[in-house]
Amino acid sequence: MSATYVFAVTGMHCASCGLLIDETLEDEVPGVQRAETSVRKGRTVVTSDDSLDPAVIAATITAAGYQAVLTPQT
């Protein structure tokens, strides 16, 4: 099964920032199936295995130099 998480991300300044986040998540976090970052919207949408703790995703984004907060699902 998969899960979708949306993170509010701050500290991004250009499209390269978004690409860095996407590539880091997809390449370095086991269980991440897809990451899609919008600098304009200030968010990253991650599809992952449902067993992956979203805190791991947020910590990875933070380690890449940005601030990430999981947004509530509606």
N, C-alpha and C positions, 0 to 999 in steps of 0.2 A: 504494500500500500504506500501511497505517497501523501505528503502534506505540503501545503503552501503557506509560507510565512511572509509577511510584509514588514520591512524595517524602515523606519524613518532614519535617513542618513544625513549627517551634516559634515561640513568640512570639504566637500567636493567643489572644485572650481571649473572643471572642464570635462569633456568627453573622455579624456584619457583616465581620469579618476574613476569613472564608471567602468571602463574596460578593465582597469586594474582590480577593482572589487570583484567583477564577474569572473575573471580568470583565476584570481586567488581562491575564490570559493569553489569553483568547478575543479581546479587542479589539486587543491590541498586539503579539502574537507571530504573525507569518505562519506558517501551517502547523498551528497548534493548532486542532483540530476541536472538542474539548470538554475542559473542566476541571471537576472535581468535588472540592470540598474538604470534609472532615469535621473540624470543630474538635474534636469529641469524640474522634475517633480520631487526631487530629494528623497528618493526611496529605492529600495532594492527588494525585488520579489524573488523568493527562493522556493524552488520545488525540490523536495528531498524525500528520502525515506522517512516514514513517520516515526521511526525509532530515533532519529537524530534530534538531540536536544537543541532547541533554537538558541540557547545561551552559547553554544559552541560557534554557531554562525555569527552571532553578535560579537563574540570575542575575536573571531578571525577578522571581521571588518575593522574592529578597533585596533588590532595589531597591525593592520595595513595603514593606519594613520587617520582613521575617520571615526566619528561617533555614530553608533547604531543603537536604536531602541525599537524593540518589537512593538508593533502597533496592534491594538485589539482587533480581532476578527469580528466582522458584523454579519 
